[in-house]
Amino acid sequence: MKKILLLSDTHSHIDNDILKYAKQADEVWHAGDIGNLIVTDTLQQIKTLRAVYGNIDGDKARKEFPLNNRFTCEGVDVWITHIGGYPGRYDKRVREELYQNPPKLFICGHSHILKVMPDKKNGLLHMNPGAIGKHGFHTVRTMLRFEVDKGNIQNLEVIEFKR
């Protein structure tokens, strides 16, 4: 079993609230729009980090992290990308692969809107942790934590902070 902290859209922001939850996780997953790489450098010093770059990220982030990160964790096929859409409205860049070879867990960021919903048609769970950074229109900073164990995704929690 692994405890996962899922965040996105830090936009160069890292603070003790984020680090407190990162220390409690086994792995931290970042769904893009990292901003300054001090964010990911700090997280990597604490825990295993899996990340993708987002549309605001520059050359350094794009060299260090992929656009898509697909991997298996505790028997769960995971695909993380920054701009992915959501069930019924997937981004055209990912749509065909999602339909032909769906993961069990599809994660994206970008919208700054926390959303967790099943895609029954494609047999996957979609997660967007919202935005934990302070840049953007969101009024509540959010991230998710959950466990993956023997092919299951369980004990999902929403973590919220005032902006």
Secondary structure, DSSP 8 states (H G I E B T S, - for coil): -EEEEEE---TT---HHHHHHHHHSSEEEE-S---STHHHHHHHHHSEEEE---TT--HHHHHHS-SEEEEEETTEEEEEESS-EETTEE-HHHHHHHHHS--SEEE--SS--EEEEEETTTTEEEEEE---SS-SS-SEEEEEEEEEETTEEEEEEEEEEE-
